[in-house]
């Protein structure tokens, strides 16, 4: 096939990019080379629109062993243990084919983790769908949940937490973000950087087929009405093979045979081989005739661009080939020496004894295009004046019941019942808590993890929203008694070529950077997903934050269920009554405008750290952060979980009860304290200048507030628990 | 007391079972599916997971694996064989137990705590357990037990039904049947009651910080009987 400008454009390259490629090569690339350029220069692999701004992120910290730039980030959790973790998007394929898209998203992120020598110990996911009324939503949700479960359950890694959100901005582009945590000895971490020339390059895992060709390019473009045609770009998952690959790789890693290892994810053999060589400042030579293929007559172009799953590329110490092959034979996996490292700093491809491609590696990696795209700042929206007289006509009980059954507030048990969350025998906080918690096998330690996003806040004001998501993650970890350590981010945005979308991205990143720096909560890994747009309609800006924290003694874990009648309930952190962008304002009053709650990072840090102190001293019986829906929703969830009631005290001061109960001011938690500890708790809070309200007393099975609310917990529980199940059955 | 846990490619509860057996005092060893024979054992366990991917009928390929011949011989000579979840599926596929495990009635994977009623205590798995109702944990997509009318009659006549799904008080009805299993069956024995297959995972219920501790009663009793 003759390569022309129009062929290049069909490959997703811009006209200028094609001209640049010809200039750099000093010739027109052949079709295989063009395929390689298009795979490496697309947004998904090159980060060409985001790179400039990602540099602003705070990525360093005392416990950071590896920040962004590797397969995943690594943090030190003491005693030679390290946690490897990352979140990644699989949005585009999941919309086209929900089961396989979601399944291979989970498979891909787990490979990123065990590539580094870590055994995966927990999976999480954040999934966003269109309006529940949209005709596609139900099937997409069902398919995605089955896909996530189908893959994770089979591998045998527990899915310990997640987040599900519905909003019409996702009608044409759902989000599927999958996160994995793995455990590794910090002295036995494997990296993707190759070293030394003439070392054998090994292909292991599944055979290469024609699935997923151009997957990364597909994920670097917007959708239109013809997306059905893109089905062949979706990969097909085989969790069984991945399980074998996991065990085989870990078995080989016990020895010192591996110099570098990289999974074949987006852009398959192309990006894995180029990344290894590029990081090691080496060249690489591959004989594509030696690649194990599933189908006949595959061309070099197809072999290089296939995104068949469950494959790895390894640079091995010379002489270790037989030893390694035995392990892969035992696990019934393909093993082939397909090339070697060279000092040419080029990627050279052979096929049936002909050279079919030769490209200097720096053109594909560090010298790939980088854009400084134009972007527009979002102004802080004006404050909404709510009519207090209108509010007076609302019945508080009815309002609470309605909010508890809102799609974004209701219980998501229907989803996580389908995920194996207990396999591996170390899950101590199951899904449904503020964060999932797994023990470090055989030790006293445990890690907590949570995924969060706040698209409405980010949409209203990206900079505040970016800060808020980081704080939300921090709070969720503290709520279970974990010391927050680091985060990973999955940045889901619309079309970066539009100034508004690019502005949302830039300001969210700046918000994330500011909060993570202040809280000493660095970003150690992540991924960017642009072009979440269909027929010109983009998603709300949705940065998803996956946070990880450490609990030094798992017996001190805190859960949110109310524990004992007579215990005192406090709201800690100040309530101003910020209703703009709250669930109450948006979904109950239908007032979608206004600014998100502001973030005071000093308070956030002070409240969080003081609460950790209280937890460490054993003074807290239960804890839950106040987030979507405000105080009353948070307290209701604590009642439902513990099957206990609460008698809420009359409000002090002049605050309006709707603002107090449904305002979404930040930096707040609800804690339950045994009467005998009240004095100590208030002393510590006062000494740290933390505002707190004595909110109520844990009571027998009834949530009550003066004469305004008298609701049996069973009634609350029924409206909260069944929305999703009924929706899926309807 | 010696136990052996068989690892098939795709097993994923092998480590959990190893941890549980050792916690209660078994000397456990892990046996690879391709091994010819099983070392001398008092108990053989087929753990949960997705043996060979379970892309065909669950457990069917594992039931034809090299090691399974030794498991059948061991069972036929009276040795204790315990199959949990995928292990139960392998036992029905290999013919050591009656019936089959179909896809769950509501077509979804289910992971949650359940209550089961112990239906027979004249066996080495449940004999000295004082409780009649145990809280255990299930995690499966194909746990919907089914067999023919003659077979169920024979299971009942010989007291081969081991455990059934129920509520906290022991009531067995459709509401407490998570997967649509015939007669709420969660586990059955062979005729001699040395082979037990069940869907619930006792190995996930051995720690109060995890899902609960009723699984401990199961392992303690088993060990007590083998001493």
Interface residues (C-beta under 8 A of the other chain):
Chain A: X146 X149 X150 X153 X154 X155 X156 X238 X239 X240 X241 X243 X244 X331 X332 X416 X417 X418 X419 X420 X421 X422 X423 X424 X425 X426 X427 X428 X439 X554 X555 X557
Chain B: X9 X10 X12 X13 X15 X16 X19 X20 X48 X49 X50 X52 X53 X54 X55 X108 X109 X110 X111 X112 X137 X139 X141 X201 X203 X204 X206 X207 X209 X210 X211
